Amino acid sequence: MKYSLACCYLTHNHPDVMKEILDKCLSDYANHGIDICIYDDSDNDDTKKLIENYVSEGASNLYYVDAHMAINGDHKLLLIFQGIGLPKDYDYVWPTKDRVCFSSSYLDKLCACIDEGYDFVIGMNDSQRWDVGVKVR
């Protein structure tokens, strides 16, 4: 892989949702070289403990980010775009809601767009086409 990509989930008090999403996508994302960063500002440690459990079981592409410094959801998104809390220096960041995950075939398309040199990709869902930003090179 020529680039590094982080999928950043914004979550608040949804450990059950995060478990469902991670059970569906964690291995597909790992197979595509995509790190998953969970930006969490929950009222308890349930989501943090969930992530720690996955990591202890071998999930090497999963990271917990304490986002309690965020004022609201928009501020969490700004933190991601500023790179705050990211465990590595990524070429691409992919912010998403905590109820969304994509299939391996979608990830193939996403990675192909990045390989083609697009700087910006907007995906709606597995069945719809997305928009790509103009190559700025």
Secondary structure, 3 states (H helix, E strand, C coil): CCCCEEEEEEECCCHHHHHHHHHHHHHHHHHCCEEEEEEECCCCCHHHHHHHHHHHCCCCCEEEEECCCCCCHHHHHHHHHHCCCCCCCCCEEEEEECCCCCCHHHHHHHHHHHHCCCCCEECCCCCCCCEECCCCC
